[in-house]
Amino acid sequence: AQKITQTQPGMFVQEKEAVTLDCTYDTSDPSYGLFWYKQPSSGEMIFLIYQGSYDQQNATEGRYSLNFQKARKSANLVISASQLGDSAMYFCAMREASMNTDKLIFGTGTRLQVFP
Amino acid sequence: GAVVSQHPSRVICKSGTSVKIECRSLDFQATTMFWYRQFPKQSLMLMATSNEGSKATYEQGVEKDKFLINHASLTLSTLTVTSAHPEDSSFYICSAKTWGQQNTEAFFGQGTRLTVV
């Protein structure tokens, strides 16, 4: 069964510094997608970045980049130039293509706190 | 990005009553909607997947008679928590997407914080 692991319950970073949030996954499906979402205290889930299993390059979206290491089954999120507004919960999620379903499996999340 | 609207954002109800939560896709046709439950400081747990015009598929351990899901149109799905009890208090959040777009994210509603007293 597919599984997503986020081993960092909490992370601290100083404003303007970069931070890496870890995510490892387990799947036997060769085709899958990996997502990162941000959840501020208000509760909504904000999509940040997507990486497909067949994508040759690491995904980037503005200050967000995904360090995709397929052999290690890791998909770490890198946030550059952290801002105070980045303080939130961050969830890694996976979708398997062959399951014939679009459901996402989420990790347990990492709480990021950015301090001045 | 696409907009998914969830209503209400907060609801308090008495034990034993039923509560309906709506999830609407405002600018796209959502062939599939997902309902998640999130306990404080925990991750999102998928409760069920609903496809327009068909019965919802519930995850293991989720009581289908307690959590009634209706997806009658391409823009609306509802979750009804029947005979609510304090242990049903939680954050419920829906997401919606169009079938087949594997490389696109599911768009989430704002969530509903349910408190049963």
Interface residues (C-beta under 8 A of the other chain):
Chain A: G33 F35 Y37 S42 G43 E44 M45 I46 F47 Y50 G52 F91 R95 A97 T101 D102 K103 L104 I105 F106 G107 T108 G109
Chain B: G1 T32 F34 Q42 S43 L44 M45 L46 T49 F91 I93 S95 K97 W99 Q102 N103 T104 E105 A106 F107 F108 G109 Q110 G111 R113
